[in-house]
């Protein structure tokens, strides 16, 4: 089996020899693993679909569809390693020594799952692309008037988060396989994502995969992430009827996916109700963690139970969230005194959790054709 080497970057603080000033920057290391080489006959296709790319609303009204699929192998779910499960990454691009100055830097976003990681990925992405690490290593940047102090082996590193990044990238490289000469990655799930914004008469539907790599432990610990999350709701690939029912009337729905064929529903099972509830719970746990000292014993008990329910969900994502834990979560929301923005978020959380838990999981509604559809006029076949 070929051995693949992937770089990782980490923030470090160091002190020059016989000096006291602490300097900060990024260093890099690498991890490696043997990657299984497979053929199409070794894997089983569990779902396939087409993504709409570069829609053209001009006179020609052209559309470009990129066909994607998910396969099962050795108990895992795999998708192409490019961004959005569309781009094909040739195996020979990463089968050799891959260093921080490699020309094919575009492949990192898909393999590392940096594409939606936001500001967290900025420093890591820059380092992988050479800029952060090169400055830290003292190589002159023409855009800087004063180069950073050069790191040397004799310098003392006083603080570094290398192990956390090494562990993430080690898990990534161990999740790769080569199938017919292209790179595939193991993902926790694939699902339909509905982007439905409050007060906006437009919605979008795409196929996405569950977070892994640098997005695996993304936290909902600020307003932007919580607000974005409430606008993103997830469904199993065969829950199109349920998704359409949740959209409601008078919404223009843009379908960026079509031609969905499911070969193995069990392999792509996904519990959207528990997913939404658990992530909303996590935002609540993080929000109230700083005020535990002023809580009553009853609220502390509720907070601990909700925290444990979130932890359990990450270990058993398809398990139903118990009504007891949902009730504890809602009590935490009811017992707070939020500002107007937070009060609106709480109302949405309560509404969406209730809708998810009560909605019928329609497994038979066909997918609309790619393009835009008025939600009032869409009829199940």
C-alpha positions as CSV (number, residue, x, y, z in Angstrom):
1,X,0.0,0.0,0.0
2,X,1.3,3.5,-0.7
3,X,2.2,5.7,2.2
4,X,0.8,9.2,2.4
5,X,2.4,12.0,4.4
6,X,0.3,15.0,5.4
7,X,1.5,18.2,7.1
8,X,-0.1,19.8,10.1
9,X,0.6,23.2,11.5
10,X,0.4,24.4,15.1
11,X,0.8,27.7,17.0
12,X,3.9,28.0,19.2
13,X,5.5,30.5,21.4
14,X,9.3,30.5,21.7
15,X,12.2,32.4,23.4
16,X,15.5,33.1,21.7
17,X,18.6,31.8,23.4
18,X,19.6,34.1,26.3
19,X,16.6,36.4,25.6
20,X,13.3,36.9,27.5
21,X,11.0,38.2,24.8
22,X,8.3,35.7,23.8
23,X,7.7,35.4,20.0
24,X,4.7,33.6,18.4
25,X,4.1,32.0,15.1
26,X,3.4,28.6,13.4
27,X,5.5,25.5,13.0
28,X,4.7,22.4,11.1
29,X,5.2,18.7,11.3
30,X,3.8,15.7,9.4
31,X,2.0,12.4,9.9
32,X,1.9,9.4,7.7
33,X,-0.1,6.3,7.1
34,X,-0.5,3.5,4.5
35,X,-3.6,4.1,2.3
36,X,-5.5,1.1,1.0
37,X,-5.8,0.9,-2.8
38,X,-9.2,-0.3,-3.9
39,X,-11.1,-0.7,-7.2
40,X,-14.8,-0.1,-7.9
41,X,-15.5,-3.8,-7.3
42,X,-14.2,-3.6,-3.7
43,X,-16.8,-0.9,-2.7
44,X,-20.6,-0.7,-2.7
45,X,-22.4,2.4,-3.9
46,X,-25.0,3.4,-1.3
47,X,-26.3,6.7,-2.9
48,X,-25.6,8.9,-5.9
49,X,-26.8,12.3,-7.0
50,X,-26.0,15.3,-9.1
51,X,-25.0,18.7,-7.8
52,X,-25.9,21.9,-9.7
53,X,-22.8,24.0,-10.4
54,X,-22.5,27.5,-11.8
55,X,-26.2,28.1,-12.7
56,X,-26.6,30.4,-15.6
57,X,-29.7,32.6,-15.5
58,X,-28.9,34.2,-18.9
59,X,-30.4,33.6,-22.3
60,X,-29.0,30.2,-22.6
61,X,-30.2,29.1,-19.2
62,X,-27.3,26.6,-19.0
63,X,-26.7,24.3,-16.0
64,X,-23.7,22.1,-15.2
65,X,-24.3,19.0,-13.1
66,X,-21.5,17.3,-11.3
67,X,-22.3,13.7,-10.4
68,X,-21.3,12.4,-6.9
69,X,-21.8,9.2,-5.0
70,X,-21.1,7.7,-1.6
71,X,-19.8,4.2,-1.1
72,X,-19.5,1.8,1.7
73,X,-16.3,-0.1,2.5
74,X,-15.1,-2.0,5.6
75,X,-18.0,-0.6,7.7
76,X,-17.3,3.1,6.7
77,X,-19.0,5.6,4.5
78,X,-16.7,7.3,1.9
79,X,-17.1,10.2,-0.5
80,X,-14.7,11.9,-3.0
81,X,-12.1,13.9,-1.2
82,X,-12.6,17.1,-3.1
83,X,-14.6,20.1,-1.9
84,X,-18.4,19.4,-1.8
85,X,-17.8,15.8,-2.8
86,X,-17.4,17.0,-6.4
87,X,-13.7,17.6,-7.2
88,X,-11.7,14.6,-8.1
89,X,-8.3,14.4,-6.4
90,X,-5.9,12.1,-8.2
91,X,-4.2,9.6,-5.9
92,X,-0.8,10.3,-7.4
93,X,-1.0,13.9,-6.2
94,X,-0.7,12.9,-2.6
95,X,0.9,9.5,-2.9
96,X,4.4,11.0,-2.8
97,X,6.0,13.3,-0.2
98,X,3.6,16.2,0.4
99,X,5.3,19.1,2.0
100,X,4.2,22.6,3.0
101,X,5.3,24.1,-0.3
102,X,3.4,21.6,-2.5
103,X,1.9,23.1,-5.6
104,X,-1.4,21.3,-5.2
105,X,-2.6,23.3,-2.2
106,X,-6.2,23.4,-3.4
107,X,-6.8,19.8,-2.2
108,X,-6.3,20.6,1.4
109,X,-9.7,22.2,2.0
110,X,-11.5,19.0,1.0
111,X,-9.2,16.5,2.7
112,X,-8.8,18.5,5.9
113,X,-12.4,19.8,5.9
114,X,-11.2,23.4,6.1
115,X,-13.7,24.8,3.7
116,X,-16.4,25.8,6.2
117,X,-14.3,26.0,9.4
118,X,-14.3,29.9,9.2
119,X,-11.7,31.8,11.1
120,X,-10.3,28.6,12.8
121,X,-8.9,27.5,9.5
122,X,-7.3,30.8,8.5
123,X,-4.0,30.4,10.3
124,X,-3.9,26.7,9.5
125,X,-4.7,27.2,5.9
126,X,-2.1,30.0,5.6
127,X,0.5,27.8,7.2
128,X,-0.2,24.9,4.9
129,X,0.1,27.2,2.0
130,X,3.5,28.3,3.3
131,X,2.9,31.9,4.5
132,X,2.6,31.6,8.2
133,X,5.3,28.9,8.6
134,X,7.7,30.7,6.3
135,X,7.5,33.9,8.3
136,X,7.9,32.0,11.5
137,X,11.0,30.2,10.1
138,X,12.4,33.7,9.4
139,X,12.2,33.6,5.6
140,X,11.7,37.2,4.5
141,X,8.2,38.3,3.4
142,X,8.5,41.3,1.0
143,X,5.2,42.6,2.3
144,X,6.6,43.0,5.8
145,X,9.0,45.8,6.7
146,X,10.4,43.9,9.6
147,X,10.7,40.1,9.3
148,X,9.7,38.0,12.3
149,X,12.5,36.6,14.4
150,X,13.8,33.3,12.9
151,X,13.0,30.2,14.9
152,X,16.1,28.0,15.4
153,X,16.5,24.6,16.9
154,X,18.3,26.1,19.9
155,X,15.3,28.3,20.8
156,X,13.1,27.2,23.6
157,X,9.4,26.5,22.8
158,X,7.4,27.6,25.9
159,X,3.9,26.8,24.6
160,X,2.5,24.8,21.6
161,X,-0.7,23.1,20.6
162,X,1.0,20.6,18.4
163,X,-0.6,17.4,19.8
164,X,-4.1,18.6,19.1
165,X,-3.4,19.3,15.4
166,X,-1.3,16.2,15.0
167,X,-4.2,14.0,16.3
168,X,-6.6,15.6,13.9
169,X,-4.4,15.1,10.8
170,X,-3.5,11.6,11.9
171,X,-7.1,10.7,12.0
172,X,-7.6,12.3,8.6
173,X,-4.8,10.4,6.9
174,X,-6.0,7.2,8.4
175,X,-9.5,7.8,6.9
176,X,-8.3,8.0,3.3
177,X,-8.6,5.3,0.6
178,X,-7.7,5.3,-3.0
179,X,-10.5,4.0,-5.3
180,X,-9.6,3.5,-9.0
181,X,-6.8,6.1,-8.7
182,X,-8.7,8.8,-6.9
183,X,-8.7,9.9,-3.2
184,X,-11.8,9.2,-1.1
185,X,-12.4,10.1,2.6
186,X,-14.4,8.5,5.3
187,X,-17.2,10.8,6.6
188,X,-19.6,10.3,9.5
189,X,-22.8,10.8,7.5
190,X,-24.3,12.4,4.4
191,X,-27.6,14.3,4.5
192,X,-29.8,16.9,2.9
193,X,-29.3,20.4,4.2
194,X,-32.0,23.0,4.1
195,X,-30.9,26.6,4.4
196,X,-34.0,28.6,5.4
197,X,-33.5,32.1,6.8
198,X,-36.0,33.9,9.0
199,X,-37.9,36.5,7.1
200,X,-36.5,35.6,3.7
201,X,-38.8,33.9,1.1
202,X,-36.0,31.8,-0.3
203,X,-34.6,28.4,0.7
204,X,-31.8,26.2,-0.7
205,X,-31.4,22.5,-0.6
206,X,-28.0,20.7,-1.0
207,X,-26.3,17.4,-0.2
208,X,-23.6,17.7,2.4
209,X,-21.5,15.4,4.6
210,X,-21.1,15.4,8.3
211,X,-18.2,17.3,9.9
212,X,-14.9,15.6,10.4
213,X,-11.2,16.8,10.5
214,X,-10.9,20.4,11.5
215,X,-14.7,20.8,11.7
216,X,-15.3,17.7,13.8
217,X,-15.5,19.6,17.1
218,X,-16.9,22.9,15.8
219,X,-18.6,24.6,18.8
220,X,-21.7,26.8,18.7
221,X,-20.1,29.3,21.1
222,X,-20.9,32.6,19.5
223,X,-23.8,34.4,17.9
224,X,-22.8,33.8,14.4
225,X,-22.5,30.1,14.7
226,X,-25.7,29.7,16.6
227,X,-27.6,31.9,14.2
228,X,-26.2,30.1,11.2
229,X,-27.1,26.8,12.7
230,X,-30.7,27.7,13.3
231,X,-31.0,28.4,9.5
232,X,-29.5,25.0,8.6
233,X,-31.7,22.0,9.2
234,X,-30.6,18.5,8.2
235,X,-32.6,15.5,6.9
236,X,-31.8,11.9,5.8
237,X,-31.5,11.7,2.0
238,X,-34.8,9.9,1.8
239,X,-36.8,12.4,4.0
240,X,-37.6,14.8,1.2
241,X,-41.3,14.8,2.1
242,X,-40.5,15.9,5.6
243,X,-38.1,18.6,4.4
244,X,-40.8,20.0,2.0
245,X,-43.4,20.0,4.8
246,X,-41.0,22.0,7.1
247,X,-40.4,24.7,4.4
248,X,-43.9,26.0,4.6
249,X,-45.9,28.0,2.1
250,X,-44.8,30.9,-0.1
251,X,-41.1,30.0,-0.2
252,X,-39.0,29.8,-3.4
253,X,-37.0,26.6,-3.0
254,X,-33.7,26.4,-5.0
255,X,-32.7,22.8,-5.4
256,X,-29.0,22.5,-6.0
257,X,-29.2,18.7,-6.1
258,X,-31.1,16.3,-8.3
259,X,-31.1,12.8,-9.7
260,X,-30.8,11.3,-6.2
261,X,-30.8,7.5,-6.2
262,X,-30.5,5.6,-2.9
263,X,-29.3,2.1,-3.1
264,X,-29.0,1.3,0.6
265,X,-31.2,3.4,3.0
266,X,-29.7,1.9,6.1
267,X,-26.1,2.9,5.1
268,X,-27.1,6.6,4.8
269,X,-29.5,6.7,7.8
270,X,-29.4,10.0,9.7
271,X,-31.5,11.3,12.6
272,X,-32.1,15.0,11.8
273,X,-34.4,15.5,14.8
274,X,-31.7,14.4,17.3
275,X,-29.0,16.2,15.3
276,X,-30.8,19.6,15.5
277,X,-31.8,19.1,19.2
278,X,-28.3,18.1,20.3
279,X,-26.7,21.0,18.6
280,X,-29.2,23.4,20.0
281,X,-28.6,21.8,23.4
282,X,-24.8,22.3,22.9
283,X,-25.3,26.0,22.3
284,X,-27.4,26.2,25.5
285,X,-24.7,24.3,27.5
286,X,-22.0,26.7,26.3
287,X,-24.1,29.8,26.9
288,X,-24.9,28.9,30.5
289,X,-21.6,27.4,31.5
290,X,-20.3,30.7,32.7
291,X,-23.3,31.3,35.1
292,X,-23.4,27.9,36.8
293,X,-22.3,29.6,40.1
294,X,-25.5,31.6,40.3
295,X,-27.9,28.7,39.3
296,X,-30.2,26.9,41.6
297,X,-29.6,23.2,42.3
298,X,-32.4,22.3,39.9
299,X,-31.0,24.3,37.0
300,X,-27.6,22.8,37.6
301,X,-29.0,19.3,37.5
302,X,-30.8,20.2,34.2
303,X,-27.6,21.7,32.8
304,X,-25.5,18.6,33.6
305,X,-28.1,16.3,32.1
306,X,-28.3,18.3,28.9
307,X,-24.5,18.4,28.7
308,X,-24.3,14.6,29.1
309,X,-27.1,14.2,26.5
310,X,-24.9,16.1,24.0
311,X,-21.9,14.0,24.8
312,X,-24.0,10.8,24.3
313,X,-25.4,12.1,21.0
314,X,-21.8,12.5,19.6
315,X,-21.2,8.8,20.4
316,X,-24.6,7.6,19.2
317,X,-25.8,10.1,16.6
318,X,-28.8,8.1,15.4
319,X,-30.2,7.5,18.8
320,X,-33.5,9.3,19.6
321,X,-33.1,12.1,22.1
322,X,-35.2,11.3,25.1
323,X,-38.2,13.5,25.9
324,X,-36.9,13.9,29.5
325,X,-33.7,15.5,28.2
326,X,-35.7,17.7,25.8
327,X,-37.8,18.9,28.7
328,X,-34.7,19.7,30.7
329,X,-33.3,21.6,27.8
330,X,-36.5,23.7,27.4
331,X,-36.6,24.4,31.1
332,X,-33.1,25.9,30.8
333,X,-34.3,28.2,28.0
334,X,-37.5,29.1,30.0
335,X,-35.5,29.9,33.1
336,X,-33.2,32.5,31.5
337,X,-33.7,36.2,31.0
338,X,-32.5,36.6,27.5
339,X,-32.1,39.8,25.5
340,X,-34.4,40.3,22.5
341,X,-32.1,38.6,20.1
342,X,-31.6,35.5,22.3
343,X,-35.4,35.4,23.0
344,X,-36.0,35.1,19.3
345,X,-33.5,32.4,19.0
346,X,-35.2,30.5,21.9
347,X,-38.5,30.7,20.1
348,X,-37.0,29.3,16.9
349,X,-35.3,26.5,18.8
350,X,-38.5,25.5,20.6
351,X,-40.5,25.6,17.3
352,X,-38.0,23.6,15.3
353,X,-37.4,21.0,18.0
354,X,-41.2,20.4,18.3
355,X,-41.6,20.2,14.5
356,X,-38.8,17.7,14.1
357,X,-40.1,15.5,16.8
358,X,-43.7,15.5,15.6
359,X,-43.3,15.4,11.8
360,X,-44.0,12.3,9.8
361,X,-40.8,10.9,8.2
362,X,-42.0,10.6,4.7
363,X,-39.7,8.2,2.9
364,X,-41.5,8.2,-0.5
365,X,-41.7,11.7,-1.8
366,X,-39.7,12.1,-5.0
367,X,-37.1,14.8,-5.3
368,X,-38.1,17.9,-7.4
369,X,-36.1,18.6,-10.5
370,X,-33.0,20.8,-10.2
371,X,-33.9,24.5,-10.2
372,X,-36.4,26.7,-8.4
373,X,-39.9,25.6,-7.2
374,X,-42.7,27.5,-5.4
375,X,-43.4,25.6,-2.2
376,X,-47.1,26.2,-2.6
377,X,-47.2,24.5,-6.0
378,X,-45.0,21.5,-5.4
379,X,-47.1,18.4,-5.2
380,X,-45.9,14.9,-4.1
381,X,-46.2,12.3,-6.8
